[in-house]
Amino acid sequence: MDRSPNLVAPLLLACALVPVACGESKAGPGGGFSGVYTSVDEDAIALEFQPDGTVFSRMGGEQSPPGTFTLDGEKVVVDFNGQRMTFVRDGDCIEDAQRVFGKLCKGGKAGAVRNVSTRDLSSMRSGTWVAANADGEFEIEFQAGEKLRFTFAPAAGNPGDNEPQAMEGTYVVKGDTLYVDLADGTPVVLQFVNDSYESTAFGLPMKFVRP
């Protein structure tokens, strides 16, 4: 399955380049994060972060009016005229959680080659991780051989069968993201950020943490 960035990225950048159509944005605190991050797939696409919380997008020879960005741990949350994107930092590279822009690095493709990762996640693929939302409690138990066991315990009062349901699954590691296939064919995407696995696989945001 092709999970590479698609044509949505240029469309979002085009929105950023037309403030009359999309509204204006104001700068916010940048937390000391700055630099020019260029797409490893398309040299014409880049984001320039400034220390004051201002961010510009570049597409070819065009530069957008300023947007804003804020930091949330390893996350960089970018806002261009109401178009919000979340990127995860790894050394001198960032990658968006929505897989629209893909990976951008200082120095583009060459920068990606020499980047020193700050995220060794091998130890995070073990043990049990738990998340809860209005539907109930979800549990992931990592097993050997890139396998896991997924358990769902419905919340009390939910209609239907309230017995816990368990299912086996396998996963593939792509950077800081796990692509899980459960036994019934359900795909689950788990992204590791800020010491937890985040997912929206079942319609509601979930954060899996070690109990």
C-alpha positions as CSV (number, residue, x, y, z in Angstrom):
1,M,0.0,0.0,0.0
2,D,1.3,3.4,-1.0
3,R,1.5,5.7,2.1
4,S,3.5,8.4,0.5
5,P,2.5,12.1,0.5
6,N,-0.2,13.1,-2.0
7,L,-1.4,16.1,-3.8
8,V,-3.3,17.4,-0.7
9,A,-0.1,19.2,0.4
10,P,0.1,21.6,-2.5
11,L,-3.6,22.4,-2.1
12,L,-3.1,23.2,1.6
13,L,-0.1,25.4,0.7
14,A,-2.2,27.1,-1.9
15,C,-4.8,28.0,0.8
16,A,-2.0,29.4,2.9
17,L,-0.9,31.6,-0.1
18,V,-4.4,33.1,-0.5
19,P,-5.3,34.9,2.9
20,V,-8.3,36.6,1.4
21,A,-10.0,33.3,0.8
22,C,-8.8,31.6,4.1
23,G,-8.5,34.4,6.6
24,E,-5.5,35.7,8.5
25,S,-3.4,34.2,11.3
26,K,-1.3,35.6,14.1
27,A,2.1,34.6,15.4
28,G,2.5,32.8,18.7
29,P,5.3,31.5,20.8
30,G,7.7,29.2,19.1
31,G,9.5,27.7,22.1
32,G,12.9,28.2,20.4
33,F,12.2,25.9,17.5
34,S,13.3,27.3,14.2
35,G,14.8,26.5,10.7
36,V,13.8,25.7,7.2
37,Y,12.5,22.2,6.7
38,T,12.3,21.0,3.1
39,S,10.3,18.0,1.8
40,V,12.4,14.9,1.1
41,D,10.2,14.1,-1.8
42,E,9.6,17.6,-3.4
43,D,12.3,20.3,-3.2
44,A,9.7,23.0,-4.1
45,I,7.8,22.4,-0.8
46,A,9.3,23.8,2.5
47,L,8.2,25.2,5.8
48,E,10.2,28.0,7.5
49,F,9.9,28.2,11.2
50,Q,10.9,31.4,13.1
51,P,11.7,31.6,16.8
52,D,8.8,33.9,17.5
53,G,6.2,31.3,16.5
54,T,5.8,32.5,12.9
55,V,5.9,29.9,10.1
56,F,5.9,30.5,6.3
57,S,5.2,27.9,3.6
58,R,7.0,27.9,0.3
59,M,5.9,26.3,-2.9
60,G,8.2,26.9,-5.8
61,G,9.0,30.6,-5.9
62,E,5.9,31.5,-3.8
63,Q,5.9,32.2,-0.1
64,S,2.7,32.3,2.0
65,P,1.7,35.0,4.5
66,P,2.7,34.0,8.0
67,G,1.0,31.3,9.9
68,T,1.6,30.2,13.5
69,F,3.0,27.2,15.2
70,T,3.2,26.0,18.8
71,L,5.1,23.1,20.5
72,D,3.6,20.3,22.5
73,G,6.5,18.1,23.5
74,E,7.6,16.3,20.3
75,K,4.7,17.8,18.4
76,V,4.8,20.9,16.2
77,V,1.3,22.2,15.6
78,V,1.0,24.4,12.6
79,D,-1.9,26.7,11.8
80,F,-2.3,28.4,8.4
81,N,-5.5,30.4,8.3
82,G,-7.4,27.7,10.2
83,Q,-5.7,24.8,8.3
84,R,-4.1,22.9,11.2
85,M,-1.4,20.2,10.8
86,T,0.6,18.3,13.4
87,F,4.2,17.3,12.8
88,V,6.4,15.1,15.0
89,R,10.0,16.0,15.5
90,D,12.9,13.6,15.1
91,G,16.3,15.2,15.2
92,D,16.5,17.7,12.2
93,C,13.4,16.2,10.6
94,I,9.7,16.5,11.1
95,E,6.8,14.3,9.8
96,D,3.1,15.1,9.7
97,A,0.8,12.7,11.5
98,Q,-1.8,13.0,8.7
99,R,0.7,11.8,6.0
100,V,-0.1,14.8,3.8
101,F,3.3,16.5,3.7
102,G,5.3,13.4,4.7
103,K,8.8,14.0,5.9
104,L,10.6,17.4,5.8
105,C,14.2,17.9,7.0
106,K,16.7,20.6,7.3
107,G,18.5,20.2,4.0
108,G,15.8,18.2,2.4
109,K,16.6,14.7,1.1
110,A,20.3,15.1,1.9
111,G,19.5,16.3,5.4
112,A,17.3,13.2,5.9
113,V,20.3,10.9,5.0
114,R,22.6,12.6,7.6
115,N,19.9,13.1,10.3
116,V,20.6,11.6,13.7
117,S,17.3,10.2,15.1
118,T,16.4,11.2,18.6
119,R,13.7,8.5,18.8
120,D,14.8,4.9,19.5
121,L,11.4,3.2,19.9
122,S,12.5,-0.4,20.0
123,S,11.9,-0.6,23.8
124,M,8.4,0.9,23.3
125,R,7.2,-2.2,21.4
126,S,6.9,-4.4,24.5
127,G,4.5,-4.8,27.4
128,T,1.0,-3.6,27.7
129,W,-0.5,-0.3,26.7
130,V,-4.0,0.9,27.6
131,A,-6.3,3.6,26.3
132,A,-9.9,4.6,27.4
133,N,-12.6,6.6,25.8
134,A,-16.4,6.8,26.0
135,D,-16.8,3.4,24.4
136,G,-14.7,1.6,26.9
137,E,-11.1,0.4,27.5
138,F,-8.7,-0.7,24.8
139,E,-5.5,-2.7,25.6
140,I,-2.6,-3.6,23.4
141,E,-0.2,-6.4,24.5
142,F,2.9,-6.6,22.4
143,Q,4.2,-10.1,21.6
144,A,7.2,-11.6,19.8
145,G,7.6,-11.6,16.1
146,E,5.8,-8.2,15.4
147,K,2.6,-9.6,16.8
148,L,0.2,-8.2,19.3
149,R,-3.0,-9.0,21.1
150,F,-5.8,-6.3,21.1
151,T,-8.5,-6.4,23.8
152,F,-11.6,-4.2,24.1
153,A,-13.7,-4.0,27.2
154,P,-17.0,-2.1,26.6
155,A,-17.9,0.7,29.1
156,A,-20.6,-0.2,31.6
157,G,-24.1,0.5,30.4
158,N,-23.2,0.2,26.7
159,P,-25.9,-1.7,24.7
160,G,-25.2,-5.2,23.5
161,D,-22.5,-7.6,24.6
162,N,-20.5,-6.1,27.4
163,E,-18.0,-9.0,27.6
164,P,-14.3,-8.2,26.7
165,Q,-13.4,-9.0,23.2
166,A,-9.8,-10.1,22.2
167,M,-8.2,-10.3,18.8
168,E,-4.7,-11.2,17.5
169,G,-2.9,-8.9,15.1
170,T,0.4,-8.2,13.3
171,Y,2.1,-4.9,12.7
172,V,4.7,-3.3,10.5
173,V,7.0,-0.5,11.8
174,K,7.4,2.6,9.7
175,G,9.6,5.1,11.6
176,D,7.5,6.1,14.7
177,T,4.3,4.6,13.3
178,L,2.9,1.1,13.6
179,Y,0.5,-0.2,10.9
180,V,-1.5,-2.9,12.5
181,D,-3.7,-5.5,10.8
182,L,-6.1,-7.2,13.2
183,A,-7.4,-10.8,12.5
184,D,-10.8,-9.5,11.2
185,G,-9.0,-7.2,8.7
186,T,-9.4,-4.0,10.7
187,P,-6.5,-1.6,10.1
188,V,-5.2,0.3,13.0
189,V,-2.5,3.1,12.8
190,L,-0.6,3.8,16.0
191,Q,1.8,6.8,16.1
192,F,4.3,7.1,19.0
193,V,4.6,10.6,20.3
194,N,5.2,12.2,23.7
195,D,5.7,8.7,25.3
196,S,2.4,7.3,24.2
197,Y,0.7,5.7,21.1
198,E,-2.0,7.8,19.6
199,S,-4.7,6.6,17.3
200,T,-8.1,7.5,15.8
201,A,-8.8,4.0,14.4
202,F,-12.2,3.6,16.0
203,G,-13.6,7.0,15.5
204,L,-12.5,8.7,18.7
205,P,-9.0,9.9,19.6
206,M,-7.2,7.5,21.8
207,K,-3.9,7.7,23.7
208,F,-2.3,4.4,24.7
209,V,0.0,4.6,27.8
210,R,1.7,2.1,30.0
211,P,-0.4,1.4,33.1
